Amino acid sequence: MKSLADPAAQREIERRIAALTPADQGRWGSMSVHQMICHLGEAYGCALGERQVAPARPPMPRAMLKFAALKIPVKWPHGFPSPPEIAQDRGGTPPEEFMQDRDTLLAALRAFCSGLPDPLPKHPYFGVMSRKDWQRWGYLHADHHLRQFGR
């Protein structure tokens, strides 16, 4: 299972992010590619403890949802709601300049890969997460949104 604990997976996600352009069109969802870049950067900021996100109400028990999302090798479903604090249609940081925002995302990704805080924050839907869980989530979340834009 791919994880950002693996340097090869880190490089893969970095390459895919670097390949994004303002012309990329979404295959699903309502975010633009620029909004998605901001969303991913904010999500890594939450995992780094730099941005606070309130616990969300998951559609099933947290442990079951976390297991399904992180351990079962299937693509994540489309349309799962983002916490309002990082949702582009609600409380997320609005896009400014594409290249600058993409560089900010890459910096957040590198910070995430180089070290998570101690203590680890809770995930808004999954609750308590180990470092291994966060690193797996970090890969899957980026992969989900990069596939959204054909990357």
DSSP file with accessible surface (Angstrom, degrees, kcal/mol):
  #  RESIDUE AA STRUCTURE BP1 BP2  ACC     N-H-->O    O-->H-N    N-H-->O    O-->H-N    TCO  KAPPA ALPHA  PHI   PSI    X-CA   Y-CA   Z-CA
    1    1 A M              0   0  150      0, 0.0     2,-0.1     0, 0.0    69,-0.0   0.000 360.0 360.0 360.0 130.5    0.0    0.0    0.0
    2    2 A K        +     0   0  102      2,-0.0     2,-0.3     3,-0.0   138,-0.2  -0.372 360.0 168.5 -71.3 145.9    1.4    3.3   -1.0
    3    3 A S    >   -     0   0   19    136,-0.1     3,-1.8    -2,-0.1     6,-0.3  -0.986  48.0-117.6-153.3 150.7    2.3    5.8    1.7
    4    4 A L  T 3  S+     0   0    1    131,-2.1   132,-0.1    -2,-0.3     6,-0.1   0.495 106.5  80.0 -74.1   1.9    4.2    9.1    2.0
    5    5 A A  T 3  S+     0   0   52    127,-0.1    -1,-0.3     4,-0.0     3,-0.1   0.729  81.8  77.6 -72.1 -20.6    6.6    7.2    4.3
    6    6 A D  S X> S-     0   0   81     -3,-1.8     4,-2.1     1,-0.1     3,-0.5  -0.800  77.8-146.9 -92.7 120.1    8.1    5.9    1.1
    7    7 A P  H 3> S+     0   0   67      0, 0.0     4,-2.5     0, 0.0     5,-0.2   0.839  99.5  57.2 -56.5 -32.0   10.4    8.4   -0.7
    8    8 A A  H 3> S+     0   0   42      2,-0.2     4,-2.2     1,-0.2     5,-0.1   0.910 107.3  47.3 -65.9 -39.9    9.3    7.0   -4.1
    9    9 A A  H <> S+     0   0    3     -3,-0.5     4,-2.4    -6,-0.3    -1,-0.2   0.884 110.4  53.4 -67.6 -37.8    5.6    7.7   -3.3
   10   10 A Q  H  X S+     0   0   44     -4,-2.1     4,-2.7    -7,-0.2    -2,-0.2   0.946 110.3  46.7 -59.1 -49.2    6.6   11.2   -2.2
   11   11 A R  H  X S+     0   0  132     -4,-2.5     4,-2.7     1,-0.2    -2,-0.2   0.886 110.2  54.4 -62.4 -38.5    8.4   11.9   -5.5
   12   12 A E  H  X S+     0   0   30     -4,-2.2     4,-2.3     2,-0.2    -1,-0.2   0.951 111.0  43.8 -59.2 -49.8    5.4   10.5   -7.4
   13   13 A I  H  X S+     0   0    0     -4,-2.4     4,-2.6     1,-0.2     5,-0.2   0.920 112.9  52.6 -65.0 -41.3    3.0   12.9   -5.7
   14   14 A E  H  X S+     0   0   47     -4,-2.7     4,-2.8     1,-0.2    -1,-0.2   0.929 110.6  47.8 -58.3 -45.7    5.4   15.8   -6.1
   15   15 A R  H  X S+     0   0  156     -4,-2.7     4,-1.4     1,-0.2    -1,-0.2   0.910 111.9  49.6 -61.8 -43.2    5.7   15.1   -9.9
   16   16 A R  H  < S+     0   0   36     -4,-2.3     4,-0.4     2,-0.2    -1,-0.2   0.896 113.0  46.4 -65.7 -39.4    1.9   14.8  -10.2
   17   17 A I  H >< S+     0   0    0     -4,-2.6     3,-1.7     1,-0.2    -2,-0.2   0.933 110.1  53.5 -66.2 -44.6    1.3   18.1   -8.4
   18   18 A A  H 3< S+     0   0   51     -4,-2.8    -1,-0.2     1,-0.3    -2,-0.2   0.788 103.4  59.0 -62.5 -24.9    4.1   19.8  -10.5
   19   19 A A  T 3< S+     0   0   41     -4,-1.4    -1,-0.3    -5,-0.2    -2,-0.2   0.621  81.1 111.7 -80.1 -11.6    2.3   18.7  -13.7
   20   20 A L    <   -     0   0    0     -3,-1.7    -3,-0.0    -4,-0.4    82,-0.0  -0.326  46.4-172.9 -64.4 143.3   -0.9   20.5  -12.8
   21   21 A T    >   -     0   0   52      1,-0.0     3,-1.9    -2,-0.0    12,-0.1  -0.933  39.0-110.6-131.3 159.0   -1.9   23.4  -14.9
   22   22 A P  T 3  S+     0   0   89      0, 0.0    11,-0.2     0, 0.0    12,-0.2   0.743 116.0  62.7 -60.8 -18.6   -4.6   26.1  -14.7
   23   23 A A  T 3  S+     0   0   73     10,-0.1    -3,-0.0     2,-0.1     2,-0.0   0.607  74.1 117.9 -83.3  -9.9   -6.3   24.4  -17.7
   24   24 A D    <   -     0   0   24     -3,-1.9     9,-0.6     1,-0.1     2,-0.4  -0.345  54.2-149.5 -62.0 134.5   -6.8   21.1  -16.0
   25   25 A Q        -     0   0  151    124,-0.1     2,-0.1     7,-0.1     7,-0.1  -0.862  15.1-112.5-109.3 141.6  -10.5   20.2  -15.8
   26   26 A G        -     0   0   38     -2,-0.4   123,-0.2     5,-0.2     3,-0.1  -0.429  10.5-156.5 -71.9 142.7  -12.2   18.2  -13.1
   27   27 A R  S    S+     0   0  180    121,-3.0     2,-0.3     1,-0.2    -1,-0.1   0.596  82.0   0.2 -89.1 -19.1  -13.6   14.8  -13.9
   28   28 A W  S    S+     0   0   42    120,-0.4    -1,-0.2     3,-0.1     3,-0.1  -0.958 103.8  40.3-156.2 169.3  -16.0   15.1  -10.9
   29   29 A G  S    S-     0   0   67     -2,-0.3    -3,-0.1     1,-0.1    49,-0.0  -0.065  79.2 -90.7  78.2-179.2  -16.8   17.5   -8.1
   30   30 A S  S    S+     0   0  108      2,-0.1     2,-0.2     0, 0.0    -1,-0.1   0.499  83.3 106.8-113.2  -7.1  -17.2   21.2   -8.1
   31   31 A M        -     0   0   29     -3,-0.1    -5,-0.2     1,-0.1     2,-0.1  -0.489  63.1-132.0 -75.2 145.5  -13.6   22.4   -7.3
   32   32 A S     >  -     0   0   54     -2,-0.2     4,-2.5     1,-0.1     5,-0.2  -0.440  32.3-104.1 -79.6 166.8  -11.4   24.0   -9.9
   33   33 A V  H  > S+     0   0    5     -9,-0.6     4,-2.1     1,-0.2     5,-0.1   0.896 124.5  52.8 -60.8 -36.3   -7.8   22.7  -10.1
   34   34 A H  H  > S+     0   0   33      1,-0.2     4,-1.8     2,-0.2    -1,-0.2   0.918 108.9  48.2 -67.4 -41.5   -6.7   25.9   -8.3
   35   35 A Q  H  > S+     0   0   53      1,-0.2     4,-2.7     2,-0.2    -1,-0.2   0.906 109.0  54.7 -63.3 -39.2   -9.2   25.3   -5.5
   36   36 A M  H  X S+     0   0    0     -4,-2.5     4,-2.8     1,-0.2     5,-0.2   0.907 104.5  54.0 -62.5 -40.0   -8.0   21.7   -5.2
   37   37 A I  H  X S+     0   0    1     -4,-2.1     4,-2.1     1,-0.2    -1,-0.2   0.936 111.3  45.2 -59.3 -45.7   -4.4   22.9   -4.8
   38   38 A C  H  X S+     0   0   13     -4,-1.8     4,-2.4     1,-0.2    -2,-0.2   0.909 111.8  52.9 -64.9 -41.5   -5.4   25.1   -1.9
   39   39 A H  H  X S+     0   0    1     -4,-2.7     4,-2.4     2,-0.2    -2,-0.2   0.931 109.6  47.4 -60.7 -47.6   -7.5   22.4   -0.4
   40   40 A L  H  X S+     0   0    0     -4,-2.8     4,-2.4     1,-0.2     5,-0.2   0.919 111.5  51.1 -62.2 -42.4   -4.7   19.8   -0.4
   41   41 A G  H  X S+     0   0   16     -4,-2.1     4,-2.0    -5,-0.2    -1,-0.2   0.915 111.4  47.5 -61.2 -42.0   -2.3   22.4    1.1
   42   42 A E  H  X S+     0   0   15     -4,-2.4     4,-2.0     2,-0.2    -1,-0.2   0.886 108.9  54.4 -66.1 -38.4   -4.7   23.2    3.9
   43   43 A A  H  X S+     0   0    2     -4,-2.4     4,-2.0     2,-0.2    -2,-0.2   0.920 108.7  47.8 -63.8 -42.0   -5.3   19.5    4.6
   44   44 A Y  H  X S+     0   0    0     -4,-2.4     4,-1.9     1,-0.2    -1,-0.2   0.896 108.5  56.6 -64.2 -36.2   -1.6   18.9    5.0
   45   45 A G  H  <>S+     0   0    5     -4,-2.0     5,-2.6     1,-0.2     6,-1.0   0.880 104.8  51.9 -61.2 -36.3   -1.6   21.9    7.3
   46   46 A C  H ><5S+     0   0   15     -4,-2.0     3,-1.4     4,-0.2    -1,-0.2   0.933 109.1  49.3 -64.3 -45.0   -4.2   20.2    9.4
   47   47 A A  H 3<5S+     0   0    0     -4,-2.0    -1,-0.2     1,-0.3    -2,-0.2   0.828 109.9  52.4 -65.0 -29.1   -2.1   17.1    9.7
   48   48 A L  T 3<5S-     0   0   20     -4,-1.9    -1,-0.3    -5,-0.2    -2,-0.2   0.469 116.7-115.1 -83.5  -3.6    0.9   19.3   10.7
   49   49 A G  T < 5S+     0   0   35     -3,-1.4    -3,-0.2    -4,-0.3    -2,-0.1   0.614  87.2 114.9  80.5  13.5   -1.2   20.9   13.4
   50   50 A E  S   <S+     0   0  141     -5,-2.6     2,-0.4    -6,-0.2    -4,-0.2   0.618  74.4  40.4 -90.1 -15.0   -1.0   24.3   11.7
   51   51 A R  S    S-     0   0   73     -6,-1.0     2,-0.4    -8,-0.1    -2,-0.2  -0.998  79.6-134.6-138.3 130.2   -4.7   24.6   11.0
   52   52 A Q        -     0   0  154     -2,-0.4     2,-0.4    -3,-0.1    -6,-0.1  -0.700  20.7-176.6 -89.8 135.5   -7.5   23.6   13.3
   53   53 A V        -     0   0   29     -2,-0.4     3,-0.1    -7,-0.1    -2,-0.0  -1.000  24.0-125.9-131.8 129.7  -10.5   21.5   12.1
   54   54 A A        -     0   0   50     -2,-0.4    31,-0.1     1,-0.1     0, 0.0  -0.368  40.2 -89.5 -70.5 150.2  -13.4   20.6   14.2
   55   55 A P        -     0   0  106      0, 0.0     2,-0.2     0, 0.0    70,-0.2  -0.347  46.6-143.2 -58.2 138.9  -14.4   16.9   14.5
   56   56 A A        -     0   0   19     68,-2.7    -3,-0.0    67,-0.1    67,-0.0  -0.626  17.1-108.7-101.2 164.7  -16.9   16.0   11.8
   57   57 A R        -     0   0  232     -2,-0.2    68,-0.1     2,-0.0    -1,-0.0  -0.822  38.1-148.8 -95.5 103.8  -19.8   13.6   12.1
   58   58 A P        -     0   0   25      0, 0.0     4,-0.1     0, 0.0    67,-0.0  -0.344  18.5-122.8 -73.3 157.0  -18.8   10.5   10.0
   59   59 A P  S    S+     0   0   93      0, 0.0    -2,-0.0     0, 0.0     3,-0.0   0.526  95.7  14.8 -76.0  -5.8  -21.4    8.5    8.2
   60   60 A M  S    S-     0   0   73      0, 0.0     5,-0.1     0, 0.0     0, 0.0  -0.924 112.8 -51.7-152.2 173.1  -20.3    5.3   10.1
   61   61 A P     >  -     0   0   84      0, 0.0     4,-2.5     0, 0.0     3,-0.3  -0.245  53.6-122.2 -54.2 139.8  -18.2    4.6   13.2
   62   62 A R  H  > S+     0   0   86      1,-0.2     4,-3.0     2,-0.2     5,-0.2   0.875 109.7  51.8 -52.2 -46.8  -14.8    6.3   13.0
   63   63 A A  H  > S+     0   0   76      1,-0.2     4,-2.4     2,-0.2    -1,-0.2   0.902 111.8  47.0 -61.6 -39.1  -12.8    3.1   13.3
   64   64 A M  H  > S+     0   0  110     -3,-0.3     4,-2.6     2,-0.2    -2,-0.2   0.927 113.8  47.3 -67.9 -44.4  -14.8    1.5   10.5
   65   65 A L  H  X S+     0   0   17     -4,-2.5     4,-2.8     2,-0.2     5,-0.2   0.929 112.9  49.0 -63.2 -44.8  -14.5    4.5    8.2
   66   66 A K  H  X S+     0   0   46     -4,-3.0     4,-2.7    -5,-0.2     5,-0.4   0.932 112.1  48.6 -62.1 -45.0  -10.7    4.8    8.9
   67   67 A F  H  X>S+     0   0  123     -4,-2.4     4,-2.6    -5,-0.2     5,-0.9   0.942 113.6  46.7 -59.4 -48.1  -10.2    1.1    8.2
   68   68 A A  H  X5S+     0   0   35     -4,-2.6     4,-0.7     1,-0.2     6,-0.3   0.919 117.0  43.2 -62.2 -42.3  -12.2    1.2    5.0
   69   69 A A  H  <5S+     0   0   14     -4,-2.8    -1,-0.2    -5,-0.2    -2,-0.2   0.866 125.7  29.4 -73.2 -37.4  -10.4    4.4    3.8
   70   70 A L  H  <5S+     0   0    1     -4,-2.7    -2,-0.2    -5,-0.2    -3,-0.2   0.718 128.3  31.4 -99.2 -23.1   -6.8    3.5    4.7
   71   71 A K  H  <5S+     0   0   71     -4,-2.6    -3,-0.2    -5,-0.4    -2,-0.1   0.729  95.3  80.9-111.3 -29.2   -6.7   -0.3    4.5
   72   72 A I  S  <<S-     0   0   70     -5,-0.9     2,-2.4    -4,-0.7    -1,-0.0  -0.731  78.7-131.5 -85.2 123.1   -9.1   -1.5    1.8
   73   73 A P        +     0   0  111      0, 0.0     2,-0.3     0, 0.0    -1,-0.1  -0.386  64.9 114.0 -78.9  69.1   -7.4   -1.1   -1.6
   74   74 A V  S    S-     0   0   95     -2,-2.4     2,-0.1    -6,-0.3    -2,-0.1  -0.941  73.4 -95.7-129.6 155.4  -10.2    0.7   -3.5
   75   75 A K        -     0   0  138     -2,-0.3    65,-0.0     1,-0.1    -3,-0.0  -0.441  48.5-103.5 -67.5 143.3  -10.4    4.2   -4.9
   76   76 A W        -     0   0   39     64,-0.2    -1,-0.1    -2,-0.1    -7,-0.0  -0.398  41.0-106.6 -66.7 144.9  -12.1    6.7   -2.6
   77   77 A P    >   -     0   0   93      0, 0.0     3,-0.6     0, 0.0     2,-0.2  -0.301  32.8-111.8 -70.1 155.7  -15.7    7.6   -3.5
   78   78 A H  T 3  S+     0   0  104      1,-0.2    66,-0.0   -49,-0.0   -49,-0.0  -0.550  91.8  34.4 -82.3 151.3  -16.5   10.9   -5.0
   79   79 A G  T 3   +     0   0   73      1,-0.3    -1,-0.2    -2,-0.2     3,-0.0   0.528  65.8 151.5  88.2   6.3  -18.5   13.5   -3.2
   80   80 A F    <   -     0   0   86     -3,-0.6    -1,-0.3     1,-0.1     2,-0.1  -0.575  52.7-112.1 -70.2 127.3  -17.4   12.9    0.4
   81   81 A P        -     0   0   71      0, 0.0    -1,-0.1     0, 0.0     6,-0.0  -0.355  23.1-134.7 -70.1 137.5  -17.8   16.3    2.1
   82   82 A S        -     0   0   26      1,-0.1     5,-0.1    -2,-0.1     0, 0.0  -0.569  36.2 -91.9 -78.9 150.6  -14.7   18.2    3.3
   83   83 A P    >>  -     0   0   10      0, 0.0     3,-1.9     0, 0.0     4,-0.6  -0.367  40.6-115.8 -57.4 143.5  -14.6   19.8    6.7
   84   84 A P  G >4 S+     0   0   64      0, 0.0     7,-2.0     0, 0.0     3,-0.8   0.826 111.2  65.5 -55.7 -31.8  -15.9   23.3    6.4
   85   85 A E  G 34 S+     0   0   54      1,-0.3     8,-0.2     6,-0.1   -33,-0.0   0.737 116.7  26.1 -66.4 -21.4  -12.6   24.8    7.5
   86   86 A I  G <4 S+     0   0   10     -3,-1.9     2,-0.5     6,-0.2    -1,-0.3   0.217  93.0 114.9-125.3  14.1  -10.9   23.4    4.4
   87   87 A A    X<> -     0   0    3     -3,-0.8     5,-2.7    -4,-0.6     3,-1.7  -0.735  61.2-142.7 -86.3 129.6  -13.8   23.2    2.0
   88   88 A Q  T 3 5S+     0   0   23     -2,-0.5    -1,-0.1     1,-0.3   -52,-0.0   0.749  99.9  53.3 -67.4 -22.0  -13.4   25.6   -0.9
   89   89 A D  T 3 5S+     0   0  115      2,-0.0    -1,-0.3    -3,-0.0    -2,-0.0   0.411 125.4  17.5 -91.7   3.0  -17.1   26.5   -1.1
   90   90 A R  T < 5S-     0   0  131     -3,-1.7    -5,-0.1    -6,-0.2    -2,-0.1   0.277 131.8 -10.2-133.7 -96.8  -17.1   27.4    2.7
   91   91 A G  T   5S+     0   0   41     -7,-2.0    -3,-0.2    -8,-0.1    -6,-0.1   0.360  90.0 119.2-101.5   5.5  -14.2   28.2    4.9
   92   92 A G  S   <S-     0   0   13     -5,-2.7    -6,-0.2    -8,-0.2   -53,-0.1  -0.235  75.6 -91.0 -71.0 160.5  -11.2   27.2    2.8
   93   93 A T        -     0   0   59    -55,-0.2    -1,-0.1    -8,-0.2   -51,-0.1  -0.560  46.7-123.1 -69.6 125.9   -8.4   29.6    1.8
   94   94 A P        -     0   0   87      0, 0.0    -1,-0.1     0, 0.0   -59,-0.0  -0.385  29.9 -99.8 -72.1 148.1   -9.4   31.1   -1.6
   95   95 A P        +     0   0   42      0, 0.0     3,-0.1     0, 0.0   -60,-0.1  -0.305  42.5 170.6 -62.4 148.5   -6.9   30.7   -4.5
   96   96 A E        +     0   0  146      1,-0.2     2,-0.5   -62,-0.1   -62,-0.0   0.567  64.2   1.4-120.9 -77.0   -4.7   33.6   -5.3
   97   97 A E     >  -     0   0   92      1,-0.2     4,-3.0   -63,-0.1     5,-0.3  -0.983  64.7-139.8-124.1 125.6   -1.9   32.9   -7.9
   98   98 A F  H  > S+     0   0   15     -2,-0.5     4,-2.7     1,-0.2     5,-0.2   0.893  98.5  42.2 -54.2 -55.8   -1.7   29.4   -9.4
   99   99 A M  H  > S+     0   0   89      1,-0.2     4,-2.4     2,-0.2    -1,-0.2   0.908 117.2  48.2 -62.9 -40.4    2.1   28.9   -9.4
  100  100 A Q  H  > S+     0   0  103      2,-0.2     4,-2.2     1,-0.2    -1,-0.2   0.925 113.2  47.3 -65.7 -44.1    2.5   30.4   -5.9
  101  101 A D  H  X S+     0   0   21     -4,-3.0     4,-2.2     2,-0.2    -2,-0.2   0.884 111.5  51.4 -65.9 -36.5   -0.3   28.3   -4.5
  102  102 A R  H  X S+     0   0   31     -4,-2.7     4,-2.5    -5,-0.3    -2,-0.2   0.920 110.0  49.2 -65.4 -41.2    1.1   25.2   -6.2
  103  103 A D  H  X S+     0   0   95     -4,-2.4     4,-2.3     2,-0.2    -2,-0.2   0.887 109.1  53.0 -64.1 -36.9    4.5   26.0   -4.6
  104  104 A T  H  X S+     0   0   81     -4,-2.2     4,-2.3     2,-0.2    -2,-0.2   0.912 109.2  49.3 -63.6 -41.8    2.8   26.4   -1.2
  105  105 A L  H  X S+     0   0    1     -4,-2.2     4,-2.9     2,-0.2    -2,-0.2   0.936 110.1  50.3 -62.2 -45.8    1.2   23.0   -1.6
  106  106 A L  H  X S+     0   0   12     -4,-2.5     4,-2.5     1,-0.2    -2,-0.2   0.904 110.6  49.8 -61.8 -38.4    4.6   21.4   -2.5
  107  107 A A  H  X S+     0   0   55     -4,-2.3     4,-2.5     2,-0.2    -1,-0.2   0.911 111.3  48.9 -65.4 -40.7    6.1   23.0    0.5
  108  108 A A  H  X S+     0   0   16     -4,-2.3     4,-2.7     2,-0.2    -2,-0.2   0.908 110.6  51.1 -65.2 -40.7    3.3   21.7    2.7
  109  109 A L  H  X S+     0   0    0     -4,-2.9     4,-2.6     2,-0.2    -2,-0.2   0.938 111.4  47.3 -60.8 -46.6    3.7   18.2    1.2
  110  110 A R  H  X S+     0   0  120     -4,-2.5     4,-1.9     2,-0.2    -2,-0.2   0.902 112.1  49.8 -63.7 -40.3    7.5   18.3    1.9
  111  111 A A  H  X S+     0   0   36     -4,-2.5     4,-1.2     2,-0.2    -1,-0.2   0.925 111.2  49.9 -63.5 -42.7    6.9   19.5    5.5
  112  112 A F  H  < S+     0   0    1     -4,-2.7     3,-0.4     1,-0.2    -2,-0.2   0.926 113.0  46.7 -59.7 -45.0    4.3   16.7    6.0
  113  113 A C  H  < S+     0   0   21     -4,-2.6    -1,-0.2     1,-0.2    -2,-0.2   0.808 109.9  53.5 -70.6 -28.4    6.8   14.1    4.7
  114  114 A S  H  < S-     0   0  106     -4,-1.9    -1,-0.2     1,-0.3    -2,-0.2   0.688 126.0 -21.2 -85.5 -16.7    9.7   15.4    6.7
  115  115 A G     <  -     0   0   42     -4,-1.2    -1,-0.3    -3,-0.4    -2,-0.1  -0.525  48.8-144.2 167.9 124.4    7.9   15.2   10.1
  116  116 A L        -     0   0   17     -2,-0.2   -68,-0.1    -3,-0.2     4,-0.1  -0.616  41.7 -98.7 -88.8 154.7    4.5   15.1   11.7
  117  117 A P        -     0   0   39      0, 0.0    -1,-0.1     0, 0.0   -68,-0.1  -0.184  37.4-102.1 -71.1 164.3    4.0   16.9   15.1
  118  118 A D  S    S+     0   0  142      1,-0.2     2,-0.1     2,-0.1     0, 0.0  -0.987 110.0  37.3-128.8 116.0    4.0   15.3   18.5
  119  119 A P  S    S-     0   0  110      0, 0.0    -1,-0.2     0, 0.0     0, 0.0   0.520 100.8-129.8 -77.8 158.8    1.4   14.8   19.7
  120  120 A L        -     0   0   47     -2,-0.1     9,-0.1     9,-0.1    -2,-0.1  -0.503  21.1-119.7 -74.5 140.0   -0.4   13.9   16.4
  121  121 A P        -     0   0   33      0, 0.0     8,-0.4     0, 0.0     2,-0.3  -0.334  28.5-106.3 -72.4 163.7   -3.6   15.8   15.7
  122  122 A K        -     0   0  154      6,-0.1     6,-0.2    -2,-0.0     3,-0.0  -0.657  29.5-118.3 -86.0 147.1   -6.9   13.9   15.3
  123  123 A H  B  >  -A  127   0A  19      4,-2.9     4,-1.9    -2,-0.3   -67,-0.1  -0.652  22.1-125.3 -80.5 140.4   -8.4   13.5   11.8
  124  124 A P  T  4 S+     0   0   16      0, 0.0   -68,-2.7     0, 0.0    -1,-0.1   0.840 105.9  20.4 -60.6 -31.7  -11.8   15.2   11.6
  125  125 A Y  T  4 S+     0   0   24    -70,-0.2   -59,-0.2     2,-0.1   -60,-0.1   0.787 131.0  41.3-102.2 -37.8  -13.5   12.0   10.3
  126  126 A F  T  4 S-     0   0   15      1,-0.3     2,-0.2   -61,-0.1   -60,-0.1   0.631  87.3-157.7 -90.3 -16.8  -11.1    9.2   11.4
  127  127 A G  B  <  +A  123   0A   9     -4,-1.9    -4,-2.9     2,-0.0    -1,-0.3  -0.531  61.6  31.0  78.2-136.0  -10.2   10.4   14.9
  128  128 A V  S    S-     0   0   99     -2,-0.2     2,-0.4    -6,-0.2    -6,-0.1  -0.338  72.9-173.8 -63.7 132.7   -7.0    9.2   16.4
  129  129 A M        -     0   0    7     -8,-0.4     2,-0.1    -9,-0.1    -9,-0.1  -0.988  17.5-140.5-131.8 139.8   -4.3    8.5   13.8
  130  130 A S     >  -     0   0   52     -2,-0.4     4,-2.6     1,-0.1     5,-0.2  -0.397  37.3-102.8 -82.9 170.0   -0.9    6.9   14.1
  131  131 A R  H  > S+     0   0   98      1,-0.2     4,-2.6     2,-0.2     5,-0.2   0.918 126.5  52.6 -58.5 -42.9    2.1    8.3   12.0
  132  132 A K  H  > S+     0   0  145      1,-0.2     4,-2.2     2,-0.2    -1,-0.2   0.906 109.0  49.5 -60.1 -43.3    1.6    5.3    9.7
  133  133 A D  H  > S+     0   0   19      2,-0.2     4,-3.0     1,-0.2    -2,-0.2   0.933 111.5  48.4 -60.5 -47.5   -2.1    6.2    9.3
  134  134 A W  H  X S+     0   0    4     -4,-2.6     4,-2.9     1,-0.2    -2,-0.2   0.905 111.1  50.2 -61.9 -40.6   -1.3    9.8    8.5
  135  135 A Q  H  X S+     0   0   48     -4,-2.6  -131,-2.1     2,-0.2     4,-1.4   0.894 112.8  46.4 -67.6 -37.1    1.3    8.9    6.0
  136  136 A R  H  X S+     0   0   26     -4,-2.2     4,-2.6  -133,-0.2     3,-0.3   0.940 113.8  48.5 -67.2 -46.7   -1.1    6.5    4.2
  137  137 A W  H  X S+     0   0   12     -4,-3.0     4,-3.3     1,-0.2     5,-0.3   0.908 106.3  58.5 -57.3 -43.6   -3.9    9.2    4.3
  138  138 A G  H  X S+     0   0    0     -4,-2.9     4,-1.3     1,-0.2    -1,-0.2   0.870 111.0  41.3 -57.7 -37.8   -1.4   11.8    2.9
  139  139 A Y  H  X S+     0   0   12     -4,-1.4     4,-3.0    -3,-0.3    -1,-0.2   0.955 116.9  46.7 -72.2 -51.2   -0.8    9.7   -0.1
  140  140 A L  H  X S+     0   0   17     -4,-2.6     4,-2.7     1,-0.2    -2,-0.2   0.875 110.9  51.3 -62.6 -39.5   -4.5    8.6   -0.6
  141  141 A H  H  X S+     0   0   17     -4,-3.3     4,-2.0     2,-0.2    -1,-0.2   0.944 114.5  43.1 -64.9 -45.9   -5.9   12.1   -0.2
  142  142 A A  H  X S+     0   0    0     -4,-1.3     4,-2.9    -5,-0.3     5,-0.3   0.941 114.0  51.4 -63.8 -45.7   -3.5   13.6   -2.8
  143  143 A D  H  X S+     0   0   19     -4,-3.0     4,-2.7     1,-0.2     5,-0.2   0.920 107.8  53.3 -57.5 -44.7   -4.0   10.7   -5.1
  144  144 A H  H  X S+     0   0   14     -4,-2.7     4,-1.4     1,-0.2    -1,-0.2   0.940 115.0  39.2 -56.5 -50.1   -7.8   11.1   -4.9
  145  145 A H  H  X S+     0   0   15     -4,-2.0     4,-0.8     2,-0.2    -1,-0.2   0.836 113.3  54.1 -75.8 -30.8   -7.7   14.7   -5.9
  146  146 A L  H ><>S+     0   0    0     -4,-2.9     5,-3.2     1,-0.2     3,-0.9   0.918 108.7  49.7 -67.6 -39.2   -5.0   14.4   -8.5
  147  147 A R  H ><5S+     0   0   46     -4,-2.7     3,-2.0     4,-0.3    -1,-0.2   0.860 100.3  66.4 -63.1 -32.8   -7.0   11.7  -10.2
  148  148 A Q  H 3<5S+     0   0    4     -4,-1.4  -121,-3.0     1,-0.3  -120,-0.4   0.833 108.9  38.3 -55.5 -31.8   -9.9   14.1  -10.1
  149  149 A F  T <<5S-     0   0    7     -3,-0.9    -1,-0.3    -4,-0.8    -2,-0.2   0.051 124.0-100.0-111.6  24.1   -7.9   16.3  -12.5
  150  150 A G  T < 5       0   0   34     -3,-2.0    -3,-0.2     1,-0.1    -2,-0.1   0.709 360.0 360.0  72.0  20.8   -6.5   13.5  -14.6
  151  151 A R      <       0   0   90     -5,-3.2    -4,-0.3    -6,-0.2    -5,-0.1   0.094 360.0 360.0-113.8 360.0   -3.1   13.5  -12.9
